[in-house]
Amino acid sequence: MRTVAVYSTKGGVGKTTAAVNLAWEASQQFRVLLWDLDPQGASTYVLNVKARVKGGVDSLIRGKTEMDAAIRSTTYPNLDVLPADETYRGLDLVLDAAKKSTHRLAKVLESVAKEYDVVILDCPPGASLVAENALHAADLAVVPLVPSPLSLRSLAQVNEIIAASDHPPKVFAFLSMVDRRKLVHRSAVESLPREHPQVIDLVVPSTVVIERMGSERAPIGIYAPGTEAARVFARLWEFVHSASKVKRSARLE
């Protein structure tokens, strides 16, 4: 099983959009679990899953609720969701009270390691104990960057958090919500991948097609498969697949 954390210290950068579409793309080849760690529950909503964890996230982290009991199927083959609900607002406190507080998410995921080939973690923004846990559990961290002068600061903050980890994942970033009509965006697209090795040459456009995810409640590949946005997320998954070296489950061959 390979675990991918989609994370940024900054909110509103297209993190959930990336997590949902990466999970759907991965599910075309692999058995995938998307864990929605954000109390806003955007991934849970988009994938049309009931936002309720029996006993709350406290029960899940403490092992009183089995992972299998909390995981929900989606309408898409090979794609399941561990939903977020209002109890996730207190997840930092739950983790802080647990032994080995930065290792708890990895420990919980061990129970489903044989059930899934890929786990996508949709992380809440900010520097938090939840973020430290997600990055500890991850083999790869994917960081969306809005093309602005402060974008590299967000990547630097992620690297700072990872530097303190005893299990640091690989890290790469990509440009998100790009509007090529804006000079600062065009400049970022041209310069950042060239000047910063962690920023890959892949651009997610700012487009109404992506904005429709909230009303369609579906990945872009379902309702707009021929669009630039769909093609970009397919390429993003190819990069993640290569970087994380996922092995296909025998069940799906």
C-alpha positions as a Python dict, from the first residue, in 0.01 Angstrom:
ca = {
    (1, 'M'): (0, 0, 0),
    (2, 'R'): (122, 347, -88),
    (3, 'T'): (-1, 657, 94),
    (4, 'V'): (-19, 1001, -69),
    (5, 'A'): (-87, 1317, 135),
    (6, 'V'): (-235, 1611, -54),
    (7, 'Y'): (-138, 1900, 168),
    (8, 'S'): (-68, 2270, 191),
    (9, 'T'): (-26, 2505, 483),
    (10, 'K'): (-248, 2748, 289),
    (11, 'G'): (-621, 2699, 229),
    (12, 'G'): (-807, 2763, -94),
    (13, 'V'): (-536, 2626, -324),
    (14, 'G'): (-726, 2337, -486),
    (15, 'K'): (-621, 2069, -241),
    (16, 'T'): (-953, 1884, -228),
    (17, 'T'): (-992, 1912, -606),
    (18, 'A'): (-656, 1739, -645),
    (19, 'A'): (-729, 1474, -381),
    (20, 'V'): (-1065, 1371, -531),
    (21, 'N'): (-941, 1360, -887),
    (22, 'L'): (-621, 1177, -797),
    (23, 'A'): (-825, 919, -606),
    (24, 'W'): (-1061, 867, -899),
    (25, 'E'): (-776, 842, -1150),
    (26, 'A'): (-597, 591, -927),
    (27, 'S'): (-915, 384, -895),
    (28, 'Q'): (-902, 310, -1268),
    (29, 'Q'): (-606, 82, -1190),
    (30, 'F'): (-599, 24, -816),
    (31, 'R'): (-808, -25, -506),
    (32, 'V'): (-818, 320, -345),
    (33, 'L'): (-915, 470, -10),
    (34, 'L'): (-960, 846, 20),
    (35, 'W'): (-940, 960, 383),
    (36, 'D'): (-1100, 1300, 427),
    (37, 'L'): (-913, 1457, 719),
    (38, 'D'): (-1056, 1806, 674),
    (39, 'P'): (-1348, 1886, 909),
    (40, 'Q'): (-1509, 2084, 626),
    (41, 'G'): (-1565, 1745, 459),
    (42, 'A'): (-1539, 1871, 101),
    (43, 'S'): (-1411, 1539, -39),
    (44, 'T'): (-1686, 1357, 149),
    (45, 'Y'): (-1944, 1591, -4),
    (46, 'V'): (-1813, 1578, -360),
    (47, 'L'): (-1808, 1198, -359),
    (48, 'N'): (-2163, 1194, -220),
    (49, 'V'): (-2080, 996, 94),
    (50, 'K'): (-2266, 1021, 424),
    (51, 'A'): (-2065, 1247, 655),
    (52, 'R'): (-2081, 1046, 974),
    (53, 'V'): (-1820, 839, 1156),
    (54, 'K'): (-1974, 602, 1409),
    (55, 'G'): (-1849, 700, 1754),
    (56, 'G'): (-1665, 1000, 1603),
    (57, 'V'): (-1302, 1029, 1507),
    (58, 'D'): (-1195, 988, 1872),
    (59, 'S'): (-1331, 633, 1869),
    (60, 'L'): (-1157, 560, 1541),
    (61, 'I'): (-817, 688, 1654),
    (62, 'R'): (-840, 504, 1985),
    (63, 'G'): (-927, 177, 1813),
    (64, 'K'): (-1278, 152, 1954),
    (65, 'T'): (-1427, 175, 1604),
    (66, 'E'): (-1287, -50, 1334),
    (67, 'M'): (-1174, 115, 1011),
    (68, 'D'): (-1396, -119, 809),
    (69, 'A'): (-1699, 6, 1000),
    (70, 'A'): (-1618, 370, 921),
    (71, 'I'): (-1527, 334, 554),
    (72, 'R'): (-1798, 400, 294),
    (73, 'S'): (-1823, 282, -64),
    (74, 'T'): (-1877, 531, -347),
    (75, 'T'): (-2062, 482, -673),
    (76, 'Y'): (-1724, 439, -843),
    (77, 'P'): (-1561, 94, -860),
    (78, 'N'): (-1248, 52, -646),
    (79, 'L'): (-1293, 388, -470),
    (80, 'D'): (-1390, 406, -102),
    (81, 'V'): (-1400, 702, 137),
    (82, 'L'): (-1332, 739, 506),
    (83, 'P'): (-1556, 1043, 557),
    (84, 'A'): (-1503, 1350, 771),
    (85, 'D'): (-1771, 1479, 1007),
    (86, 'E'): (-1793, 1751, 1273),
    (87, 'T'): (-1591, 1546, 1521),
    (88, 'Y'): (-1280, 1605, 1306),
    (89, 'R'): (-1270, 1960, 1442),
    (90, 'G'): (-1120, 1811, 1757),
    (91, 'L'): (-879, 1571, 1586),
    (92, 'D'): (-570, 1766, 1693),
    (93, 'L'): (-672, 1726, 2058),
    (94, 'V'): (-748, 1356, 2010),
    (95, 'L'): (-406, 1298, 1858),
    (96, 'D'): (-232, 1506, 2124),
    (97, 'A'): (-381, 1284, 2395),
    (98, 'A'): (-268, 962, 2224),
    (99, 'K'): (62, 779, 2267),
    (100, 'K'): (310, 851, 1987),
    (101, 'S'): (87, 1138, 1884),
    (102, 'T'): (250, 1193, 1545),
    (103, 'H'): (220, 826, 1448),
    (104, 'R'): (-149, 757, 1513),
    (105, 'L'): (-283, 792, 1159),
    (106, 'A'): (-15, 556, 1029),
    (107, 'K'): (-109, 309, 1301),
    (108, 'V'): (-478, 325, 1213),
    (109, 'L'): (-402, 272, 844),
    (110, 'E'): (-213, -49, 920),
    (111, 'S'): (-545, -226, 970),
    (112, 'V'): (-643, -177, 604),
    (113, 'A'): (-300, -215, 445),
    (114, 'K'): (-403, -539, 274),
    (115, 'E'): (-734, -400, 151),
    (116, 'Y'): (-604, -105, -54),
    (117, 'D'): (-323, -37, -297),
    (118, 'V'): (-339, 342, -264),
    (119, 'V'): (-448, 573, 18),
    (120, 'I'): (-505, 942, -56),
    (121, 'L'): (-509, 1173, 248),
    (122, 'D'): (-702, 1497, 194),
    (123, 'C'): (-538, 1704, 467),
    (124, 'P'): (-669, 2020, 633),
    (125, 'P'): (-461, 2333, 572),
    (126, 'G'): (-223, 2475, 829),
    (127, 'A'): (62, 2345, 1042),
    (128, 'S'): (-106, 2107, 1286),
    (129, 'L'): (-68, 1772, 1455),
    (130, 'V'): (-303, 1630, 1193),
    (131, 'A'): (-63, 1748, 922),
    (132, 'E'): (236, 1598, 1105),
    (133, 'N'): (50, 1267, 1129),
    (134, 'A'): (-48, 1269, 763),
    (135, 'L'): (305, 1348, 649),
    (136, 'H'): (447, 1078, 877),
    (137, 'A'): (204, 825, 727),
    (138, 'A'): (271, 930, 367),
    (139, 'D'): (518, 795, 116),
    (140, 'L'): (461, 1102, -100),
    (141, 'A'): (338, 1455, -27),
    (142, 'V'): (167, 1645, -310),
    (143, 'V'): (152, 2023, -262),
    (144, 'P'): (-77, 2245, -474),
    (145, 'L'): (64, 2595, -525),
    (146, 'V'): (-134, 2898, -635),
    (147, 'P'): (93, 3105, -863),
    (148, 'S'): (157, 3403, -640),
    (149, 'P'): (467, 3562, -483),
    (150, 'L'): (394, 3378, -158),
    (151, 'S'): (350, 3033, -316),
    (152, 'L'): (704, 2920, -246),
    (153, 'R'): (659, 3016, 120),
    (154, 'S'): (388, 2750, 146),
    (155, 'L'): (620, 2489, -2),
    (156, 'A'): (899, 2596, 234),
    (157, 'Q'): (665, 2555, 531),
    (158, 'V'): (575, 2202, 419),
    (159, 'N'): (945, 2120, 390),
    (160, 'E'): (1006, 2257, 739),
    (161, 'I'): (740, 2028, 886),
    (162, 'I'): (875, 1729, 695),
    (163, 'A'): (1231, 1800, 806),
    (164, 'A'): (1125, 1732, 1165),
    (165, 'S'): (971, 1395, 1076),
    (166, 'D'): (1138, 1062, 1147),
    (167, 'H'): (968, 924, 835),
    (168, 'P'): (991, 1203, 574),
    (169, 'P'): (798, 1146, 250),
    (170, 'K'): (905, 1253, -96),
    (171, 'V'): (764, 1596, -182),
    (172, 'F'): (661, 1760, -505),
    (173, 'A'): (445, 2058, -589),
    (174, 'F'): (238, 2164, -888),
    (175, 'L'): (76, 2489, -993),
    (176, 'S'): (-298, 2507, -929),
    (177, 'M'): (-579, 2747, -1022),
    (178, 'V'): (-370, 2906, -1297),
    (179, 'D'): (-524, 3187, -1503),
    (180, 'R'): (-291, 3248, -1798),
    (181, 'R'): (-452, 3588, -1863),
    (182, 'K'): (-265, 3714, -1555),
    (183, 'L'): (98, 3812, -1600),
    (184, 'V'): (202, 3690, -1255),
    (185, 'H'): (51, 3348, -1329),
    (186, 'R'): (224, 3319, -1667),
    (187, 'S'): (552, 3419, -1506),
    (188, 'A'): (513, 3155, -1235),
    (189, 'V'): (433, 2884, -1490),
    (190, 'E'): (749, 2968, -1683),
    (191, 'S'): (990, 3019, -1394),
    (192, 'L'): (896, 2802, -1095),
    (193, 'P'): (943, 2455, -1251),
    (194, 'R'): (1272, 2569, -1400),
    (195, 'E'): (1409, 2725, -1083),
    (196, 'H'): (1274, 2486, -817),
    (197, 'P'): (1322, 2108, -858),
    (198, 'Q'): (1024, 2020, -638),
    (199, 'V'): (780, 2205, -867),
    (200, 'I'): (683, 1984, -1159),
    (201, 'D'): (595, 2118, -1503),
    (202, 'L'): (220, 2059, -1473),
    (203, 'V'): (-50, 2325, -1456),
    (204, 'V'): (-406, 2289, -1329),
    (205, 'P'): (-608, 2566, -1494),
    (206, 'S'): (-857, 2798, -1330),
    (207, 'T'): (-1173, 2690, -1510),
    (208, 'V'): (-1547, 2660, -1461),
    (209, 'V'): (-1510, 2287, -1531),
    (210, 'I'): (-1335, 2246, -1195),
    (211, 'E'): (-1581, 2477, -1020),
    (212, 'R'): (-1862, 2245, -1131),
    (213, 'M'): (-1735, 1966, -906),
    (214, 'G'): (-1946, 2105, -621),
    (215, 'S'): (-2268, 2091, -821),
    (216, 'E'): (-2192, 1773, -1015),
    (217, 'R'): (-2063, 1599, -700),
    (218, 'A'): (-1830, 1391, -912),
    (219, 'P'): (-1468, 1377, -1031),
    (220, 'I'): (-1396, 1574, -1347),
    (221, 'G'): (-1322, 1257, -1541),
    (222, 'I'): (-1687, 1156, -1499),
    (223, 'Y'): (-1867, 1468, -1625),
    (224, 'A'): (-1602, 1638, -1840),
    (225, 'P'): (-1356, 1368, -1954),
    (226, 'G'): (-1236, 1546, -2268),
    (227, 'T'): (-1138, 1873, -2104),
    (228, 'E'): (-794, 2014, -2031),
    (229, 'A'): (-860, 1983, -1657),
    (230, 'A'): (-935, 1610, -1687),
    (231, 'R'): (-620, 1553, -1891),
    (232, 'V'): (-408, 1742, -1639),
    (233, 'F'): (-532, 1534, -1345),
    (234, 'A'): (-469, 1215, -1544),
    (235, 'R'): (-111, 1335, -1595),
    (236, 'L'): (-83, 1426, -1229),
    (237, 'W'): (-182, 1073, -1131),
    (238, 'E'): (75, 931, -1375),
    (239, 'F'): (342, 1136, -1201),
    (240, 'V'): (223, 1028, -854),
    (241, 'H'): (206, 667, -967),
    (242, 'S'): (562, 678, -1094),
    (243, 'A'): (695, 865, -790),
    (244, 'S'): (528, 639, -535),
    (245, 'K'): (594, 311, -720),
    (246, 'V'): (251, 161, -661),
    (247, 'K'): (221, -210, -724),
    (248, 'R'): (-104, -339, -868),
    (249, 'S'): (-308, -569, -646),
    (250, 'A'): (-352, -923, -773),
    (251, 'R'): (-729, -882, -728),
    (252, 'L'): (-743, -622, -1005),
    (253, 'E'): (-520, -789, -1261),
}
